[in-house]
C-alpha cells in the first residue's frame, strides 16, 4: 500500500473512533467491526496485562483466561509501551475511584 494512503486510512480510522465519544456507540461499532475472534484476542491481551500488573502469576492467568504462554509473553512485551501504560493507568484510576465511591456510600449510609 502507498505509505501516504496508508497514513490517511489510519488517520481516518482513529478519527472514527474518536468521533464515537459515546461508549455505547463505540461498543456497537467495535462489536460490528471486529470478528468475535479479534475481539477475544484484544480483550484477553488487555486482561493479561492488567492481571500481570496486579501480580497474578502466569499459570493463574493462563488457566483463567485460557491463553498460551506465547500470548502471555507477547502481552509482557507490550507492557512497557506508552499507550499501554496510559490505558492501564486509566483502568487503575477508575478502579481506585470505584473502591472509594463504595466506601463513601457505606459511610454516608450510617
Residue, then its C-alpha position, 0 to 999 in steps of 0.5 A: x500500500x502507498x505509505x501516504x494512503x496508508x497514513x490517511x486510512x489510519x488517520x481516518x480510522x482513529x478519527x472514527x473512533x474518536x468521533x464515537x465519544x459515546x461508549x455505547x456507540x463505540x461498543x456497537x461499532x467495535x462489536x460490528x467491526x471486529x470478528x468475535x475472534x479479534x475481539x477475544x484476542x484484544x480483550x484477553x491481551x488487555x486482561x493479561x496485562x492488567x492481571x500481570x500488573x496486579x501480580x497474578x502469576x502466569x499459570x493463574x492467568x493462563x488457566x483463567x483466561x485460557x491463553x498460551x504462554x506465547x500470548x502471555x509473553x507477547x502481552x509482557x512485551x507490550x507492557x512497557x509501551x506508552x499507550x499501554x501504560x496510559x490505558x492501564x493507568x486509566x483502568x487503575x484510576x477508575x478502579x481506585x475511584x470505584x473502591x472509594x465511591x463504595x466506601x463513601x456510600x457505606x459511610x454516608x449510609x450510617 
